[in-house]
Amino acid sequence: MTMIAASKLAEIKIFEDLLDTPENSLVKKAIAAGRLPIGYSCDITPVPLFMVGNAFPVRLRAPGAGDTMQADYFLSLMICTYARSLLQSMLDGKYDFLKAVIGGAGCTHINRCEQHLTVVDSFKKRIDEGKFPLHILDAPRKVCDGTLELYAKDMKDMAAKLTASLGLDYSDASLRKAIQELNRFKALLKRVSDFRKGPEPRITGTEFHKVMVASHVAPKDMLVEPLEALIKALEKRKPVTGYRARVMITGTIFDNPAFTELIESQGALVVADRYCFGSLPGLEPIPEDGDPWENLTKYYTESCECARMMEKFDDRYQQRLNYMKEFDVDGIIIQTLKFCDTWAYETPMNLDLLHAAQIPVVKVEHEYQLNGEGQIRTRVQAFVESIESKRLTAK
């Protein structure tokens, strides 16, 4: 079997090293310098709100997740393993370093997890004493003037909590500076992402996945130099070879690059990623002129392609077709977490439309932890073979 081949890049290692534990080396370095880590859980949550002053954002995940017995007691076995694994990580003390947690109303499962942070011993006392802000942003599921106004108000209420507890400055000037800093960071990630395009891609999907996840879990200013070094290395790198098909992965929470590596082991080069922790959309700049609160409200709701935005299904479907053209995609892998409510209706509708359009597509259902590798490998292998068969038939 032909295997995907790419020269080894030493510049990837710094990103790999940040993924094994929530309190990674750069997080520790930032905390030692007096900076304030703020945990957040959803793409709908405006990241610049956690980049003002000496604060920095940490996207919540559960690397190395195993048994979730304690979390199961507070939640339910019918809740997805991401939410249960995250609460278990909190109970195990892996996020004790956080100074606040800001949730996004992405789905009922993650909301249940965040609501139960009050049972975490290391958080409970600080929450009761008003020293640990815990706030779930009530993000709208439908975009209109009324919902945007309410969302902006809720963001300001959250900011007031962070100001009172952590002394953060949410003046327009401070917030505008944070937006500009994030935009510069997004521009670097966009340059890395562009190396996936064209007939001679310079980065594998597994490598890009590692970079994207790392960009969410460490202070972004500390990753600027590593990203610049990676871009220079990719400019000189020989193209990736040996792949049998170019695919896009779409779906639910997906923060473990080992899944992508498993998919690519079957010759399916992942060139586009429309999932939580992915880059599509997400690398577009936030408007910098005008009212920063209004800009954040509109950007994070109008650009959101999460299945939670139910009225935007047609827009999401069309955007996936656009991504297929932009990244020259041969087929789509829809990965879903078991018991994910939002994708329970999104997936079958996508499958019906993609099948009708004769676009190669396969659904892979999995748990948050990497297991069932054999089944995933078999499904992806058959999917790649179907793409190759279609390609031969078309000649």
N, C-alpha and C positions, 0 to 999 in steps of 0.2 A: 504493500500500500504506500502510495506517495504521501510523504509527511510534510507539513508546513516547516519551512526552514528560514531562519533569520539569524544573523550574526549576534553574538552575545553583546549586550550593552551594559557596561558598568554603571552608567548613569541611571539605570532603572532601580538599582539596589536600594537607594535611599528611600524610594517610595515603597518598595516591598517591606522594608524594615518598620514601617509605620503602621502596618495592618494587623499585627498579631495581638495587640492589647490596646484598650482605650487610652490608657495613660502612657502613650508612646514617648520616645526620647524628646521630640520637639515640644510636646505638651509639657513635659517635665521642665524643660529648659525655659519655656515661657512662664510657667508658674514660679520658678525660682527667681525670675526677673520681676516678680510682682504683678504679673498679668492675671486676668480673671477669665477662666474658661466657662462658657455658657453652652449647655447642651440643648440641642434642638432635634426634632424628629421627622420633619416633613419638608418636601420641596416647596410647599405652599407658604412656608415661613420665611419672611424677608431677612436674609442673612446680614445685610448691612446694619441691621439693628443690633447685632452682636459684635460689630467691628468698630464701635466708637470708643475713643479713649484707649484704655489699656485692656479692653475686653477682646476675646477672640472666640469664634464659634467652633463647636465640636459636634459633628453629626453623630447621633446615637446609633450604635450597632452592637452586635454581640459576637465578636470574633471568638472562635473556639467554643461556641455554645455546645453544651451537652445536656445533661439531665435537667429538666425544668420542674421538678416535683414541688418545690415551694411555690413557684409562680403559678402552677396549675391549681393550687389550693385557693389562691386569690382570684384567679381568672377562670378559665374553663378549657377543657380539652377540645372544645369546638372553636376556640380562638386560634388564629394562625400562630405558627411557631416563631415568627419574628417577634410578635408582641410578647409572647411568653418567655422567649429567650432573653429579650431585653430586660424585662422585669427581673428575671433570675440574675442577670448580670448586676443589676442594681442591688438586689438582695445579697449578692456575694461580695459587695463592696468594691466592685471594679470601677464605679463612677463616683466614689467618695470625694474625688478631687474637684468635682463641679461646684460652681458657686450659684448656679441657677439652672432650671430646666424650663424651656419654653416649647410647648407642644403645638402642633398644628392639627386642626380638626380634619385630618386626612380620612380617617375611617373610625368606626366604632371600636374596632379592636385596639388600635393604638391609643385611642382615648381612654379605654378601660385600663390599659397599662399605665398611662400617665396619672390617672386618677388614683391609682394604687401606690404611687410613690410615697404617699403619706404613711404607708406601713413599713417603709424602709428605715431601719433604725438610725442610720447615719444622716438621713434627711429629716425625719419626723421632728426631732427637737428643734432643728434650725428653722423648719417651716413654722412650727408653733410659736417660735420666738420672733418671727418676721425677719429672719436672717437668711432665708433661702427662698427666693422668689420662684414660685411654681405657677405657671400660667398657661392655659390652653387657648390659643388664638382661635376665635370663632370665625374661621375663614368661610366665605360664602360658597355655595355650590352653583350659584347662578349669578352671572355678572350683569348688574344694572346699577343705576345711580344710587338706589337705596341701599343695596348690599355693600357697595364700595364705601359708602359713607359710614356704615356700621363697622366695617372692617378697619377703616382708618381710625375710628374712635377706639376700637379694641386694641389696636397697635399702640396708640398713645397711652391707654390705660396700662398696658404691659410695660411700656417705657417708664412710666411713672413709678412702677414697682421697682424696676432695676435702678432707677435714680435714687429712690429712697433707701434701698438696701445696699447698693454697691457704689453709689455716687457717680454714676455715669452721666455724661453730658449729652442731652438729646436736642441741642440747638440745631437750627437748620444748617449752620455752617459745619458743625461736627458730623451730622448725618450726610451732608453732601460730600464731605471728605471721604467718608467710609464708602459711599457709592463709587466714587472715583477710584479708590483703591481696589475695590472688587472688580470694576470694569477692566482695570489694567491686568489683573490676575486672569480674568476670563479671556482676555485677548491672547495671553500666553497659552492657555489650555486650547483655545481655538486653533492656534498654529500647530500644536501637537496633533489635534484631531484631524487637521487637513492632510496629514501624512498618511491617512487611511484611504484617501481618495485616489482616483486615477488607476491606470493599468499597472502601476508599479508602486504599491503601498510600501511604506518604510517602517511600519510599526504593526505588531500583531494585536488582535483584540484583547488578548490576555494582558499584554504590557500596558495597553491603554486603559484597561479596566483598573489595573493597579494604580496608575497615575490618578485616575478620576476619584477612586475611593480615598486615596491619600490626601487629595486636595480638599476633602470634606472633613478630615479628622485631625488636622494640624493647623497651626497658625499660618495663614496664607502668605504673609510677608516672608516667612522663613522658607517658603518653597519657591520663591521667585528665582533665586540663583540656580537651584537644582533644575527648574523648568528651562531656564535659559541654556544651561549646559546640555540638557536632553535635546533641545531643539537643534543645537549645533551638531550633536552626534547624529541625529536623524538626517540632517542635511547631507552628511557624508556616508551614511549607511547604504549598503547595497539593498535593492528591493527584496521584499519577502517573496519567497518562491514555494512551490509545492502544494499550494492550496487547490482544492477541487471545486470550491464554490465560495462565493462571497455572500454572507448572510447578515441580516439585521436581527438583533434580539430585542423583543419588546415585552412589556408586562409589568409585574409587580416589583417589590423590593428585591434588589439583586446586588449584594455588596461583597460577594465572595468570588474573587477572580479564579478560584479553583474550578468553579462551574464553567467559566468561559474556556479555561484550559482544557477541560474535559470535552467540550464541544469542538474545540479546534484540533484535538487529537484525532478527530475523524475527518480532517481535511476541510472543515468549514471555517474559513477565515471570517471572523466577526469584524465587520467594517463600520457598523452603525449600531447605536444603543439607545433605545427609547424605553427607559425604565427608571425607577428610583435609584439614585446614585449614578445615573448615566449623564450624557452630555446633550441629548436632543429631546426637547429644547433645553436651554439653560446657559449657553455660552454667548447669547446675544447681550449687548450692553444695556444697562439700565439708563434711561434718560437722565441727564445731569442738570439740565436747565429747568427752572421753575420750582414748584413746591416739592421738596423731596418726599414728603408723606404721600402726596397724591401720586407721584411717580412710582413709589414702591407698591402702593395699593393696586394700581393698574397693571404694573409689570407682572406681579406675582399671581394675579388672578386671570388676566387676559391671555398671558402666555402659557398658563398651566394646561398641560395635556393629560393630566391624570384622569382616570376613569371616574373619579368622584364628581367631575364636572359633567353631569349626565346630559345636559342639553347640547354639549359640544361634540357629540359622537361623530357626526358627519365631518366636522372640521378635523378631528383627530385622524379619522380614516384617510382623508385626503392628504393630510400632512405625512402620513406614513408612505403613501405613494410618492410624494415629493422627495422624501428621504431616499426611497429606493432609486430614483433617478439620480439624485445628487451623489450618492455613494456607490452607484452601479451595483445594486443588490440583486442577487439571483433568487433569493427566497427569504422567508421570515420565520423565525422561531418565536412562538409565543410561550413564554415561561410564566407559570402562575404558582403562587403558594397555595397549598391546600387550605380550604376554608376562607379564602380571600373573597369577601362579599362583593367588593367593587368590580373585580375581574370575573365574577361568576356570571355576570350578564354581558360584560364587554367582550369576553373571549368568543362565545358562540356567534355573536353578531359579526365579529371580525372574520372568523373562520368561514361563515357563509358567504360574505362578500368577496373574500380573497379566492375561495374556491370558484365562485361564479366568474371571477375575472381571470381564472386559470393562472393564478400566481401561486407558486409553490409555498406551502405553509405547513407547519407542524406545531402541535401543542405539547408542551412538556410540563407536567405537574410535579411539584417537588416540595420538600420541607425546607425550612430555612437552613438547617444544617445540611452539609453535603453527605447524602446517602443515596442508595439506589443507583450507584454509578453505572452498573451493568445495563440497567433498563434505559437510562438516559443515553448511554453510548450506542445501544442498539437502535433507538429511535432516530438519533441524529445520523447514524450511518445509513439507515434506510432513506432518510430524507435527502441526504447528499446524493445517494444513488438515483433517487427520483429526479433530482435536478439535472444530473448528468444524462439520464435517459431522455428527458425532455429536450435537452440541448442537442442530442444526437438526432432525435425525431424531427427537429426543426430544420436540420440541414437538408 
